[in-house]
Amino acid sequence: MAPMPFETYAETRPFAAAIRDSTETRDMPPWFADRCCGRFSNDPSLSAEQIRTLAAWAAAQAPAGDVKDAPAPMHWVSGWNIEKPDAVLEMPVAKHLPATGDVPYQYIILPTKFREDRWISMSEIKPGNRMAVHHAVAYVRSPKSHWLRGAPVGVPFAADDLPTEAQKRDAMWTDSDILLVYAPGSQPDQWPSGFAKFVPAGSDIVLQMHYTTHGHPMEDRTSVGLVFSQQPPAKRVLTLQLTNDHFLIPPRDPDHRVEVRGTLPNDALLLSFFPHMHLRGKSFEYNILEPGGRIHTLLRISHYSFYWQLSYRLANPLPLKAGTKLQAVATFDNSKDNPHNPDPDSAVTWGDQTWAEMMVGFFDVAVDPAVDKQRYFVRSGFGAR
């Protein structure tokens, strides 16, 4: 995370030249969607006029302007980027991390203790230690789910800590709904009016935490904030994914292509995208494969950044029919010219740790409020393809 805030003039002025340079090159604010494909409601890109204004301000030695024209100070909600949460679920005990080495994925089961069903209009994962949290996924474990039953509650554990081989194997797979995903640079979920995610009464939030070490012992107590919808929504949001976990990236390969395809089992309204790769990630795109071999690109990221893993929210949600063929395509740079590459002389496969790779194309869709993920994947109407 950045070491300096830009909340006041005094804090910002010393960096005027750097602000000019990073905005002229469009390194800041970070945004990686190619303008060829799609429009996105959360695009923070500056206009050409705004960039010229910043450059002129820096060239004039960054004057302060008239204090009477200054905006009122911002009043932030303490600790959160969403509205004040109606419920906060925090890890009851800290996860203590070693100075070095790999940390296997940690799971923390957080009971919601909800006595009634809840619709969630906003949610945020707030790491207790942003340096240590590589990424986190919050799952909604309904009372009917058998996933991780018998595992400790409120205490961090790894799959290998579970007593049976079946439990160890099953820990890494679940059909539970995803509440949200956190990665450096990602934004909280804030759904438009009429859209929400569903947490049944008696559910648990299961955090899957990926931690990294940084040369000295650390600890983390991550929390999840939830804002309740005040009325039942018109649409239920589901987070789905296009994933390929069977690839091999050859040593020194600068442009290795990996793809995955899937067919929507039912109608849905496409809302947003969240691609995820590791340090060798180079590009990512989502496509619709149309009849006749035509490709309709929904999102193209020509220069993926592991350090700014952004979500991309469609300005106009796109209705998709059952049977729509989706494709995700990623490329990886395993060459020595990739400055972030841990080891260009090694072949790379799927793996949890940063030195391995992932290829996951998360995407959000909206469906009828009565349809959960299991029911959505009951295929009907166009054949079992």
Sequence and secondary structure as in RCSB ss.txt:
>XXXX:A:sequence
MAPMPFETYAETRPFAAAIRDSTETRDMPPWFADRCCGRFSNDPSLSAEQIRTLAAWAAAQAPAGDVKDAPAPMH
WVSGWNIEKPDAVLEMPVAKHLPATGDVPYQYIILPTKFREDRWISMSEIKPGNRMAVHHAVAYVRSPKSHWLRG
APVGVPFAADDLPTEAQKRDAMWTDSDILLVYAPGSQPDQWPSGFAKFVPAGSDIVLQMHYTTHGHPMEDRTSVG
LVFSQQPPAKRVLTLQLTNDHFLIPPRDPDHRVEVRGTLPNDALLLSFFPHMHLRGKSFEYNILEPGGRIHTLLR
ISHYSFYWQLSYRLANPLPLKAGTKLQAVATFDNSKDNPHNPDPDSAVTWGDQTWAEMMVGFFDVAVDPAVDKQR
YFVRSGFGAR
>XXXX:A:secstr
  SS  SSHHHHGGGHHHHHHHHHTT SS   B TTS  BTT     HHHHHHHHHHHHTT     GGG      
  TT SSS  SEEEE SS EEE SSS    EEEEEE   SS EEEEEEEEE S TTTEEEEEEEEE TT  TTTT
S SSS B GGGSSSHHHHHHTT    EEEEEE TT   EE  TTEEEEE TT EEEEEEEE   SS EEE  EEE
EEE SS  SEEEEEEEEE    EE TT SSEEEEEEEE SS EEEEEEEEE  TTEEEEEEEEE GGG EEEEEE
ESS  TT    EEEEEEEEE TT EEEEEEEE  STT TT S TTS EEB SSTTSB  EEEEEEEE TT  HHH
HTS  SS   
